[in-house]
Amino acid sequence: MNVLIAGDSHGCFKLRLFAGFETYPVSLTALLKAYGLGYIAAVDILQMDISLDLSELTFDALVSYQHLSTESDEVGGKRLVQITVTSDLLHRQSREIRVLGLKRRPIINLLKYISDSLRVLEAEFKRISQLNEDCTDSLQRALTNNGEATTPTYEFLQLLVTGLPSPSMDYYLQQELRRDGLKRWNESVRAAHTNIHRVAFECMIPACERLLIHLSDILGCSRWGERYRPLRLEEAAVRDSIKAVGDFVGLIEHLFLVLKVEIKRFSEFENWLERVLEAIEPTVRTGDHIDDGPRVFPPVDYQAVSEYLQSSLSNVGLNAFFRDGNEGSSKEAASLPTNHVIENMHSKLPQSSGSTAKKKSSLSLPLDRHLSLMTRCCLVIFEGPAEAISKSMKVAHTLELLAPAKQSCRRLRLATRYCYYEPDPWYTLALYLAPSTLFPEPSRKPKLKLRYTLKP
């Protein structure tokens, strides 16, 4: 078992249990006021301890009282107070919290892994788009230089229908594209298509399958009302997350079908362009091949070539998977670290009901938007238990110690370290370790004193 406690100078603290389960921020000031100390002005947490059975949390804090003068004390009207906070829910449901914590961590890791894999897919898609744009831009420059008002797509279609290239197209094929350029274009596009298929099939699909296994285990826990109902683990939320992951897998399978069509269309387009280049400038044969006949090409599917020119050249088919109408939000999300996006996605997305979530989880969503929805559905599972434990905290008793000096307060304070993406970072950290088998309530309640200290 491990417990990570983070507190701040505003009297708030968090708990991270079993390496994965997090509680909501708890205001120690609000707990003291609910306890009956309404004259508390502020609380600055210095040290924290927790009992082995998780039934008590002990805080050493500097408490500011409203009735004290700021000149009457060495540290500005503050007193050193030991505060004991109890949580019956945290104590009674420690086994269930451990199960949820051990499930939340792999779920978060799998979501990050899927997000990283999606970044690879987007990079390969941009690679294909850039190659196609280079082709059309080169042809467009040739058209502009010759004073022609047509488009690259029109020029390709005219060549496909008539078999006769315009002067601009002829210049582009012989001077810009050539056989070497067509070969590099073919190899790069095929490699990008292969990488998209490989990453989606070998990385994303297995990760989604493992994610479904963990969610299925949590679904079984949510149906065990006797043990998990006090933690407010909702079965409907788990089912929504399973459906979101299933829809995401269906979207990836739909991507496989589109990739298959795109690869076939590009193969026919490349075969047709190679025939055109051979007709414009036949291959010069030397040596043993000087007496060979004309080069033989496989038959061309002109329908597939036409479909490629009208849609695939501009990536119409793949755009539905990798591009969103809200480009601003996509760029903003892409500029953030992956772990920050995953951990804070639930705070950036609007809260939605079950019916709205089902409506949004259609196959018409791009992959990144669907991943955001899936992440939201998975994280919302743990919001109920986190809130339930936070609300179960209450102050049992307080003990006012002697007024401390400034030097003693500095010795009490633990590490200063930025660990959250928030305007006011949590700086006080305490790590407690104990064997995972020590869940039954012991006869005594020893305080775990193991902690690490870092100087600011």
N, C-alpha and C positions, 0 to 999 in steps of 0.2 A: 504494500500500500504506500502511496506517496501523496502528500497534500502540499500544494503550493498556495500560499496566502499572499495576496497583494493588497497593500493599503496605501492611502494617500494622506496628504496634510489637510484634507477637507473632511476627514472622518468617515470615509467610505472604504469598504474592503470587498474583495472577491475571494472565492475559493475555487481551486482547480483540483479535483479529486481523481485518483486512479488514472492520471495522465491524459484524461480526455473529457471528463465531465466538469462543466463550469457553471457556477451560480451567477445570478444577476448581481450587480453592485448593491451592497447593503449599506445604508447610512447609519453609522453608529450614533450620530447625533440624534437622528429620528428615534432610534431605539431607546436612547436615554430619556428623551422627552416622553415617550410612551411609558417608560418605567416610572415617571413622576418627577423627573428633574427638568422642569420646564424652564429653569433659569440658565440652562447651558447655552453658551454663545457659539463655541466652536470646539472641535475635537481634532487633535493632531496625533495620529497613531505612531507610536515609536517602536513597540515590539509586540509580537503575537505568539501565543502558544496554543496548542490544541491537545485535548486528552486522547488517549490511545483508542478509546471506543467512540470517538467523534461526538461525544455528548456535550462537551464544554469547550468554549474558546475563550482564552484569557488575553486581554489586551492591556498593555501599558501605554497610556496616552496622556498627552498634555491637554487638560480641559480648561477652557476659558469660561469663567462665570460672569454673568452680566452685572452682578452687584460688586465685583472686585474692581478696584482702581488699577489702572495700568501702571501706576507708580508705586503701588504697595508691595510689589513682589519683584524678585530678581529677574524673572523671565516674562515680565509684562502681564501680570494679573492671571497667570496660569498655575494650575496645580497638577501634580503627577497623580493620576488615578488608575487603579487597577480595576478593570471592568470584566466581568464574567458573563458571557453570552451562551445561552443554551439553545439547542434545536432538537426537539424530540423526533422530528421527522428524519433529520440527518443521522440520528443515532439508531432509530428503529429500522430504517430502510437502507442501511449501509450495504447490504448484499445486493439489493436491487440497483442502487446507485453505482456500485462497482460494475454490474453487468452493463448498464447504460454507458458508463465511462469507457469500458473496454470495447464497446461497439462504436461509440462516437469517433474515437481516434482513427480506426481504419476507414470509416466512412469519409472523414475529412481528407485523409491521405488519398483515397481512391478518387474523390472529386478533384483534388489537385492534379493527380496523375491524368485524369481525363482532360482537364483544362490544358495541361502542358501538351498532351497529344493533339488537342484541337489547334493549338498554336502552330504545331508542325504542319497540320493540314492546311491552315490558312497561309503559311509561308509557301507551300507548294502551289496552292491556288494562285497566289500573287506571282509566282514564277511563270505559270502558264499564261496568266493575263499579260505579264510584261513581254513575253515572247510574241504573243499575238499583237500587242500594241506596237512593238518594234516593226513587225511586218507591215501593218496598216499605215504606220507613220512614214515608213520609207516609201511606200507606194503613193501616199498622199503628197509627199514632197515632190515626187516625180510628176504627178498630175498638176501640182501648182506651178512648177517650173515650166511646164508646157502650156499653161494657160487653160487647162481643161477643168470644167466645173463638176465633173462626176465624182463619185465616191469609190474607195477601194473595193467595197462589196459589189458595186455595180460593174466595175472592171473585171473582177473575177467571174461574175455571172455571165457577162458578155463573152468572155473567153470560153467559158464552159458551153455556151449555146452555139456560138459561131465557130469556135476553134481558131479564131484569128485574134491575136493580141493587138491592142492599140499601141501607138508609138511609146506612150508612157509605160504601159505594161511590159512591152518588149524590153525597154531600157531597164526596168526594175528586175525582170527575170534574168537578164544577161549580166548586168552590172552590179546590182544590189544583192539579189538572192543567190543565184548560181547554184551549182550542185553541192558545193561545200556548205553553203549556208543552209540549204534545204536539209542536208544530212544532220547538221548540228541542231537545227530546229526539231527535226524528227526525234533525235536521241534525247533532247532535253524534255520535250513534251511527254514522250513515253516514260522517261524516268520519273517525271513529276506525277503522272497518272499512277504509275506503279507504287510510288511512295505513299500516295494518298490511300490507295487500296490496302497496302501492307500495314500502315500505321492504324487505320481504322479497324482492320480485321484482326491483327495480332495484338494490338494494345487496347483500343477503346472497347471492343466487344467483350474481351475477357474481364476488363475492369468493371464493366456494367454487370456482368454475370456475378462477379464476387460482391458487388454492391447489392444486388438483389438478394443474395444469400444472407448478408447481414441484416437487410431490411426485413426479410422473412423471419429471422430470429426475433427481431424487435416486435414484429407483428404478433408472434406467439406470446411475447411478454405482455403486450398491451391487452390481450384477451384474458390474461390472468388477473382479474380484477381484485382479488383478495390481497395481492402483494403489490400491484403497480397502480391501483386506483388512487391511493394517497399521494402518489407522485404526479398525478394528472397526466399520465401517458395516454394519449388519445389514439384509439384504433383508426379513426377516420384519417388522421394526419399521416399515419404510417401507410395506409392504403393509397392515399394521394401520391406519396413519394414513390411507391412501387409502380403506380400507373405512369408517373412522369418518367421514371427510368425505362419502363417498357416502351413508351412512346419514343424516347431518345434512341433506343435500339432499333425501333422500326424506321426512324429517320435515317440512321446509318445504313440499314439494309436498302432503303430507297436510294441512298447515295451510291451504293454498289451498282444498282441497275442503271443509274444515270451515267456512271463512269464507264460501264460496259458499252453503252451507246456512244459516248463521246470518243472512246478509243477506236471504235469501229469507224466512226465518221472521219476522224483525223487520219486513220490509216488509208481510207479511200481518197481523201484529199491529197495526202502526200504521194500516193501512187499516181494520181491524176497529174499533179504538178511535175512529177518525174517524167511522165510521158510527154508533157508539153515541152520541158527542157530538152528532152531527147529529140523532139521534132524540130525545135528551133536550132539546136546545135548538136548534131549527132556525135556520139562518142567515137573518138579516133582510136582504132585498133592497131596494135603493133605486135611484132613477134609472132608467136604461134597462133594468135587469134586474128591475124590480118585477113584470113579468108573466111572468118565466121560471118554468118548472116546478120541481119538487123537484130537489135536487142529485143527480147520477148518480155512483155510485161503481163502481169495477171490482169484479168478483166476488171474494168472500173465500174463501180456502182454509182452511176451519176446521180441517182436520187439521194444517196448518202452525202455525196459531194455538195449537192445543192443545199441540203439541210445544214451541213457544216458551215457553208458560207453565210447562210441566213441567220443562224443562231449560235453555233458553237464558236465561230470566229470571234464573237463578242462575249463568249462565256455566258450565254443566257441560261443554259441548263444548270451550271454550277453556281451562278450568282444566287440562286434561291437558297443555297446551303451556307454560303460564306459571307453574304453581304446583307446588311440591315438598312432599312430606310433612315434610321436615326444614326447618321454617321458620327455626329458629335459625341453621343453617349458611347458609341463603340470605341472611338479614339481615346476618350477619357478612361474607359475601363481598361483598354490595352496598355495605357501608360502606367498603370498601377502594378505593384508586385502581385504575382499570382496568389500567394498566400493571403495577402491583404484583401484581394477581391473576394476570395472564397470565404474568409472569416467574417467579412463585413457585408456580404451580398444581401443578407436579410435586412440590413438597415437601409440599403439603397433602393430595394424594390418595394413597391407599394404592397400593403397588406391586401390579401384577396381571400374571398370565400372559396369554399370547395367547388362551387359551380363555375366561378370565374377561372379557377386554376385549371379545371378540366377543359374549359373553352380555349385557354391559351396554349394548352399542351397539344395542339393539333400539329400535323406534319407540315403545315405551311410556315412554321417558324424557322428562322435560320438556326444553325447549330449552336452559335454562341448564345442566342436568346433562349433556346431550349435548355442549354446547360445552366443558364442563370435560373430558370424556372425550376429545374431539377434540384439545383443546389438549395434554393429557397425551401422547397418541399422537404428536403432531407434535414435541413437545420431546424425547421419549425417543430420537428418531432421533439427536440430536446428543450424547447422553450418552456413548455408546461412544467416539467420537472425542475428546471432551473428556477423558475418563478416560485414554485411551491416551496422549495427549500429556502429561498431568500425570505419569503414571507413567514416562514416558521421560526425565524430567529427572534429571540427576545432576551432582554437583560435579566439575569438572575439576581445579581447583587454587585455592588461597587464598594471599593475600599480606597479612601483618599489617603495618599502617602504624604511625606514631607514635601514642602515646596522645593523643587530641584533648582540647581544652579545651571547656568548655560553649558558649562563643560560636561556635567553629568548627562544632560539631554543629548549632547553630541555623541557621547559614548553609547547611549541607549539606542540611538537611531541606527537602523540597519542600512543596507546598500542603497545607493542612488543609481537607478538604471532605467532606461527607457524601454518599456516592454509592450506598449499598446499604442495604436494609432489614434491618439486622442489629444485634444488641445492641452489638457492637464494630465500628463502621464502618471501612471502609478509607479512609485519609486521604492516602496518598502517591500522587500521580498523575504519570505521565510520558507524553507523547504524542510518537510518532516518525512522521515522514512520509518517504516515498520514492516515486519513480515505480513504478507497478504493473508495469512491464516488467523491473524489476531482479530477476529470479528466478534466473538462472544464477549459479553461484558465481563471484565475482570473484577475481582473483589476490591481492588484498589484502582484509582484513576490517576496513574502517573502522568506527568506532563512530559511531552517529548521535547527535549532540549537541543536536539541536533539542528543546527542551522548554519548557513554560510554567510559571511559578512564581507562586503566589498566597500572600499572607501570611495566616496564620490570623486 
